[in-house]
């Protein structure tokens, strides 16, 4: 029974993650007060480990701990009661203890007891002369011990200990780094951030296996990291799937990076989710006290993002890349605000031209963002960022709503055409996407065939099974489907045959340089058009920028085209004006719009 209680007591101690952590001013202040109240040179916050007494805070003591055997603090922890030894030499049990042999004659210790009743150790004072302790002194010691426990439990309760991993959190990292910087100002150190998985990987595990599996993944990674670092280093959980720690002082950069590479490859090889996650490790060098803890972490996290290019790789902090990551983060934060306002986001519309007749048969809705301080932000910059976050759903919905509103408005004005809207791979996980599209069409009195949904080939191949199911459901609802950026993905012919799409859009990278029916670009485009036709698709060429390209595409049987030579993307009023002006002209000629 006693052994069971001791294991539970140790479990409570380990759960708090106090052992072998850096000194903290909040604890040192209490220790100094205890020393001053008793007028004694030695005081300590002593935690009782399995075989040692470790000092979280100490005054007048050089070493960080002593053996547990015959340590009076161990008795205090086991009994959870106040202990006073007026003279070690007169005490039959402690007369030959480590403390007695070091010259200690007096001891008083008040227990540090958790709310569950487990003794963690004691707040103690020691002297080199025998003496008695007054009731006032002992009462003050008990009060100070309670203050220590209050500080411990506050740290644990208010964001200092992660409830899943049991690791200290980002808040604790900040405080510990300040403490280390106070003790060793200017010392060169390395901060390491371990990014366990991308957000989309965590989201996928959650959807497929549930949140409990993600918690198990975090606990597994935390345990592996603790074992790899050993007792002398502390690891922190600084994000949902991010950990951080400081390298030991004095390590050489190249050698240490090599050690990290080998260690994390080994950890990944034994991970239960090694096939669905990829670990990235970032390292930042800094001088203690020179920058804030948050800047240290953000720099190392930036390096971890750079390391994402190679699974399990380690990357060093780059100020240039960090600027890019910071801009991306700012754009992501500001885009969420933009969705809630009505003056930053807008759609422009690029005509799609039937090459055989020169008529405009449709328009592609393209999202544009005018940032209040950065100006116009390229969609090539902000859309890939947004697509990787929870903003993907509201963004797609905003575009769908605006595009269908405009389509309904043009229909009322007698302008009938197809509207193309892009969705991302992230939208494939939305179970109600098709229902939302159907409801939007119904509310606006639009027919299903008036809307075309575009999905890139790479997005389709990112989740092929899910894409196939959703595309079949969209086709069943009567919505036209287009494979965008055709030729840039890695789809197989057998898979393409199964897709219920009606249109493929050849990526502009293949079209832009076509000027005559010869050369490698022409051969590729001609082959893709022939293949698409054999599979039953209608073909749209993107990025048409010359009259020669129009002629070549027409000659090889491409049905439709869009590009700057035909028409640039336009605001809705300009698009309607453009349509009216072209009704009396040769529709294939370039237009100043």
N, C-alpha and C positions, 0 to 999 in steps of 0.2 A: 504493500500500500504506500509505504514511504517512497519507494522507487518510482511508483506511478506519479505521486505528487511532485517529486523532483523533476521528472520529465515534463510534466505540465508546466512547472515553474520555469524551466529552461525554454520551453516552447513560447511562453509569454514573453520572456526576455528577448529571444531571437526575433519574434514577430515585430518588436519595436525597432529593430535594426540600429541599436545604439552602440554595440560593441565595435571597437576599432574605427570609430569615426573621429573626425578632427575635433579639437577643442572648440568650445562654443562660449562666447562671452556671456550669454544668458545663464549658463551654468556656472561659469567662473565667478560671476558676481555673487552668487549665493555662497560658494565655497569661501570666498574672501570674507564675507560677512560672518560665517561660522568661526573662522580663525580669529577674527577681531573680537567677537563676543566672548570667547573663552580666553583670549589673550595667549593663544598657543601658536607655535610656528608651523604646524602641519594640519592640513584639512584636505578632505577628498570626497568626491562622489564616487563610490566604489561599487562596481557591478559584479555580481557573483556568477561567473561562468562555470562550466563543468569542472575545470581543474585549475582555475585561476581567479584572482581578483583583479579586474581591469578598471583603471581610473578614467572615468569620463572627464573629470575635472580634478585638478590637484593644486595645492599650494604648499611649497616647501618640500616637494618630493621630486627627485630627478627621474626616477623610473616610471614606466607606464602601468606597472602592475606587479603583483607578487603571487606566489603559489597559494592555492585555496586552503591547503592543509594547515590547520591551526591558525587560520586568519579569523580574527573576531568578526569581521564583516560578514563572513560566511554564516556564522551563528545567527547574526542579526537577520540575514536573508531567509534562513531556514525557519527561524522562530517568528519572524515578523514582529519582534519586540525590541524595545530599547535595551541597550547593553552598556554598562559602565564597568570598566576595569580600573580601579584606583591605583593598583600597583602590580605590574606584570610579574615582578620578582616574587610577590606573595601569592600569586595565582598558580595552583598546582598544574593546571592544564596548559596555560599560555606561557609559563616561565621559560620554556625552551623553544618558543615559536620564533619564526623569522623576524618578527617585529621586536621581540624581546632581545634577541641577539644583536639587533641593529641599534639597541639603546633606548627603545621605547619603554616608558614606565606607565603612562596614563593613556586610556582610550575611552571615548564615548561615541556611540553610534546609534543613530535613529533610523528605523527601517524605511525603505522606499517600497511601498506596497501598492499594487495595482488595484483597480476597482473590483477585480475578481478575487482579491485576497492573496495574490502571489507576491512574495518578497523578491525584489530584484537585486537588492544590495543595501547599502546604507550611505547616509551622509555622516561622515565621521571626523572627529578631531583627535589629535595625538600630541602628547607632550613627553619630554625627556625627564620629568620629575614626577614623583607620586603626588597625587592631589585628589581632592573630592570635587564633585560637581554640585552646584546649588540647584535647587528646584527651578529657579528662574532660567539658569543656563540651559538645563535640560528641556524646559518648555520651549525655549527659543530654538533649540536644535530640532525638536519635533516639528515646530512650525516651519522651519527652513526646509526640512525633509519633505513636508507636504507641498511646499512651493516647488521643489524639484520635481515631484511627481506631477504636479499640475502642469509644469512646463513640458514634461515628457508626453503627457496625455493630450495636451493642446497641440503639440507638434504632430502627434499621430492622428488626431481627430480633424485638424484643419489643414488638409492637403499636404501633409509632410510624409505620409506613408500611403502608397497605393494599395487599395484594398484587395486587388487581384494578385499582383506579383509580390506584395509585401516589401517592395523596395521603396527607399526614400524617393521623393518626387522632385520635380523641378524647383519647387520652393526650398526644399532642403539643400539642393545643389547650390542655389544662390547663397544661402547662409554659410554652408561649409566652405565654399570658395572664398568668401570674404574672410572667414577665419584663417584659412591657409595663407591668403594674401597678407593678412596682418602679421602672421608669424614669419613668412618668408618673402617679403616684398621684393619684386624684381626677378625672382627666380624663373627661369625659362621652363615651361611645361607644355605638354601636349594634351588637348582635350579630344576625346574620341566619342563620336555619335554612331550608334548602330541602328540602322533603319531596317527593321525586321521584314517589312513587306510594304508594297505600295498600297495606297488607300483602296484602289479597286480590287486588289487581291483580298484584303481584309473584308471588304464588302461582299465579295463573291463567296468567301468561306462562311460568312454570316448568313447569307441567303440560302446556301445549300445545306449547311450543317448546323446552323444556329449559333447564337451568341456564346453559348457554353463552350463550344469548340474553340472559339477565339480566345476565351479566358484560359482554356487549357493550353493553347499555343503560347500565350503570354507567360504562363507559369512555367512551362517547359523551357522557354527561352531564358527566363530569369534564372532558373536553377542552373542551366548550362553556363550562363555568364558568370554566376557566382563561383561555380567550380573552376572555371577557367581563370578567373582573376585571383582566387585565393582569399585568405582572411585579411590580408593587409591592404586590399583595395576595395573601395565601395563603388557599387554600380547604382545608378539612379534610373527610374523610369520617368522620362521627360515628355512622353507623348503616348498616344494610343498604342503604337507599336514601335516606339523609339526608346532606346536606352543610351546612357552616357556614363563615362567614367574618365578619371584623370590617369594618364600614364605615370609610372613611378618617376621621381626626379632623376635627372642625369642620363636618361636613355638617349641613344643616337638615332636620329630620324630614320635613315634608310634601313637600319637594322630592325628598328621597332616596327616599321611598316611591314617589313617582311614577316616578322613574328605574328602580327595581326592577320596578315593574309593567310598564313598557314593555320592559325588557330580557328579562324572563322570558316575556312574550308572544312576543317575537321568537324566543327560544330554542325555545319549544314549537312554534312554527310550522314549524321545520326539523327537529324530532325525528322519528325513524323510528317511534316508538311513541306519537305524539301522540293517536292515536285510542283507545288502551287504557290510558292513564295520565292522571292530572291532577296537575299540580304545584301545591303550596301553599307559600307563603313566609311565615315568621313573623319579626317584628322585635321585639327587646327593647332598651330604653334602659337603661343602667347606668353607674355611676361606677367607673372602674378601681380595684380593690382593695376595693370595698365588699361584694361578694358572691363566692362561689366560682364557679369555671368551670362546675361541674356545674349550679349554679342559673342561671347565665347561659344555658346551653344548654337546660335544661328549660323556662325561661320562653319562649325563642324557639320551641322545639318546640311548646309549648302554644299559642302564637299561630298557628303553622302549622296546627294542628288546627282552630283557629277559622276559618282561611282556607279550609278544605275545602268550605265551603258554596258557594263560587264558584270554578269552575275557573280556575287560574292566578292567583288573587287573592293579595293581600298583606294581612296583618292585624298589628296592633300588640298587644303583650303586654297582657293584662288580668288583674290579680290575682284578680278574682272568677272568671273562667273557668278560671284556673290551678288554683284550689282544686277546681273540679269535675273537671278532668283528673287531678289528683293523687289524688282519691278514686277515680276510675275505675281508675287504675293500681293503687292499693292493692287494690281489690276484685278486680281481675284476678289479682294475685299471690296473694291470700288464697284465691280460689276454687280455684286449683290445689291448695292444701293441703286445702281442704274436701273435694275429691273423694277424697282419700287417707285421710280419717278417716271414722268411722261415727257421728258425733254432731252434724254441722252441717247436712247436707242431708237433706231428707225429701220425701215426696210427700203431697199432700192430694188429695181426690177430690171433684169436683163432679157431682152427679147430672144426667142428661139425662132429661127427662120427655116421654113421648108425650102430646101434648095431647088426643088423641081419647079415651084411656082413663085418663089420670092415672098410668099405671104408669111406674116408673123402668126405662128400657131400656138404660141405660149410664152410664158415668162418664168424665169427663175427668181424666187424671192431670196435676197441676200441681206444678211444682217450687217448693219453699220453702227458704230459707237463713237459719239462725240464726247470725249471725256472733258469735264469742266475745267481741268487745269492742264492736262496733257494733250488736248486737242483730239484729232481723229486718230483712233487706234486701229491698226490693221487687223482685220478679222483673222488673218494668218497667224497673228500673235495671240489674240485673246480667246479664240474659239477652242484651240487644242487644250488650253488651260482649263476652261470652263467645263469641257467635256469629261474631264477626269474627276469632277466633283459632284456634289449633290445639286449644284446649280444647273446641271444638264437638263433635268426634267422641266423646271420652270422656264428655262431659256427656250427649249423646244416648244413648250406650250405658248409662250409669248409670240414666237414667230408664227406658229400655226394660226393663232387667233388673229394676228395682224394681217397675215396673208389671206385668210378666208374672208375677213372683213373687206379687204380691198377687192378681192375677187367678186364678192357680192355687190359691191358698189359699182364695179365696171359692168357687171351683168345688168344692173338696173339702168345703166347708161347705154345699153345695147352693145357693149363690147364683150364678146364671148371668146374665151380662150381657156387653156389649161394653165394652172399655177403649179409650179414645182417647188417643193419645200424639202430641205435637207434635214435628216435626223442622224443621230450619232449612234455608235455602238452601245453607249450607256442607256439609250432609250429602249433597247431591246429587252431590258430587264423590267420594263414597266408593264405590269399585267393589264392595266386599263388603258393603254395607249390607243388601241383600236377603238374602244368604246368612246374615248374622248374625241377622236377624229370624226367618228360617225355622228356623234351628238353635235359637234361644231358645224358639220355640213348641214344637218337637219335644221338647226336653229336659223341658218342663213339661207335656207331654201336652195341649197346647192346640190348638184348631182355628184355622185362619187367619182365619176370619170373626169370631172373638172379639176380634181386634185391629183397631183403626181407626187409620190414620196420617193426621194432620192436617198440611197444608202451607199456609201463607198464600198468598193470591193474588199478593201482591207478590213473595214468594220464588219462586213458579212463574215469574213474568214476568221475574225477574232472570236466569234461565237457562232460557228456554222450551224449547229443543230437548233439553237434558239432562234437564229435568224430565219432558218427555213420554216419553222413553225409560224413565226409572226408574219413572214411575207405571204405565206399561204392564207393566213387569216385576213390580211389586208386585201389580197386578191379576191378572196371570197366576198369581201365587203364591196367590191367593185372599184377599189382605188387602184389607179395605175402605179406601177412600180418601175423604178429606174435604177440600174447599177451605175453609180457615179465613179469617175476616175478609173474607168476600165483599162486594164493593162498594167496597173501599178501594184496589184495584189498578187496573191499566190493561189488563186482558186484553180481547181482541177476542172477539166472538161466535163467529167461525170457529175461534178457538183453543179456546174453552171446549167447543165441540162435539167436539173431538178428545181431550179429557181423559177417561180411563177412571174418573172419580170417581163415587161413588154419592151423596155428600152435599155440600151447600154449607151453610156456617154464616154467616148474615148478621151482620155486625159490629154490636156493641152500640151504636155511635155512631148507627145508624139506628133502633134498637129502643127505646132508653132512654126517649125522650120520647113514645112513642105512648100515648095515653089514649083516643082515639076514632077511628072510621073517617073521619077528615077531616084536612086539613092536609098540608103537603109531606112530612113524615116518613112518614105513612101511605101517601101515593101512591108514594113511593120503595120502601117495603117491599113493598107490594102488587105493584108492577111487578116487583121482583126475585124475589118468590116465583113469580109467573106465569111469568117467563122461565125460572127454574130448573126448574119443572115441565115446561115445554115441551121443555127439553133433557134431561129424564129424571132429574133429581136429586131426592133427598129433602132437605127444608129443615129446618135447625135455627136457631132464633133465639137469639142470645146477649144477655146483659144485660137479661133480663126482670126488672123491679123492681116491677111493680104488677099487681093483679088485672085492671085494665082492659086492660093490654097482653096478658095471657093471653087474654082474651076476643076482642080484636081479631085476634090472630094465629090463634086457632082458627077464627074466622069466615072468614078469607081462605085457609084451607087449609094453614097451616104445620103440619108433622107433629110437630116436637119443639121443646123450648125448654129453656134453662138460664139461671139467674140467681139473684140473692140472694132474690127474693121466693119462689122455689120452694125453693131450698136453697143455703146457702153451702158453699164447699169445706170438707171435713171430713177429719180423720185417719181411718185405716182402721177402728179400732174403733168410732168414732162413726158412721161411714158404715154399718157393719153394723147397729148399734143403730137408726139412723134408718130403715133398710129394714124392720126388724122392727116398729118402732112404727107405720109408715105402712100396714102390711098391713091394719089394721082401721079405717082412717080414709079420708075423702074425700081422695084423693091430690093433688088440685089446690089444696087449701087451703095457706096458708103454714105453715111449720113453725119452731118456735123454734130448731131446730138451726142 
